[in-house]
Amino acid sequence: MSRIIAVTSQKGGVGKTTTAINLSAYLALAGAKVLLVDLDPQSNATSGMGLEGPERSHLPDILEGRLSWERACRSTPIEGLRCLPSSLHLQVPIDERQARGTGVDLLREAWTSDEAALDFVILDCPPSLGPMTDLALGLADSVLIPVQCEYFAMEGLAQVLARIRQAEQELQRTIELQGLVLTLYSPETDLCHDVAREVKQFFPQETLETPILRDSTLAEATSHGKPISLYDTRSPGAWSYMNLAKEILKHESQTRTRA
C-alpha cells in the first residue's frame, strides 16, 4: 500500500516544488516505486523533470472517470519514478465540486491499491489554499511542509496547519503531519539558526532532522529539467535531499513495523 504525501505551503519560494521533485527522485533511487503528481497550474514540477505538459490538464477527466491515471502518466529518466504532469496553461483546472467529489476517493483508492504497485505518491501543491490544495488534502495520507528559514516562517506555517485541521474535520479522518522540513538553510547565518530553533521549540517531534541547505545548484538542475541526482550528486543540495529521503524511508519503515 502506498503512502500519499502532499508537499504543501501557502507561501511561494520556500522550496516546495524543489522538494517534491528531488524527494521523489531519491525515493525512487532507493528502490521505491514513486508517482510524482504535479498539482500546480504553473507546472514547475513537470518542467523540472524535463517533461512537457499536455495542452490541457488531465485532472478533470481522471476525477470524472473518463481517463485512467495510468494513461495520463509519463515516464522519467529515473527507473521507478513516473510523473502525472500538469497542463502548460495557468488556469486552475478543477472547481470546488471536483476537488471534493467522489472522484477524489476513487483516485485515492486506486493509488493505494495493490494493483497500482506504488510505494509513494508525492503531490506537489500550488502556493495557495484553493481547490488544488483541497484536492491534495483529500488525497493525502500525510503532509510534508517546507519551512523557509526566514522571518514570518511561523506565520505561514500556522495557516497551513489550520487548513489541515479543517480538512480533517471535513473528511472525518486523520491527515498525518509527515514533518516540517527546514529549507534554504545557511549554517553560517544567525537568522537560520534562530528560525530553526523556534520551529523545533514549537514542533519538537514534527521537525525533521534533515535541513535542506541553500544551494544554487538545485535551481540550476531544475532549469535543466533534471532532479539534482542527475545533475550534480556531490552538491550540498544533493546530499540534503538524499538524507531527507533516507529519513522519510526510515519513518515509514518504523510506522509499518508498529502497524
Order of alpha helices (4+ residues) and beta strands (2+ residues): beta-alpha-beta-alpha-alpha-alpha-beta-beta-alpha-alpha-beta-alpha-beta-alpha-beta-alpha-alpha-alpha
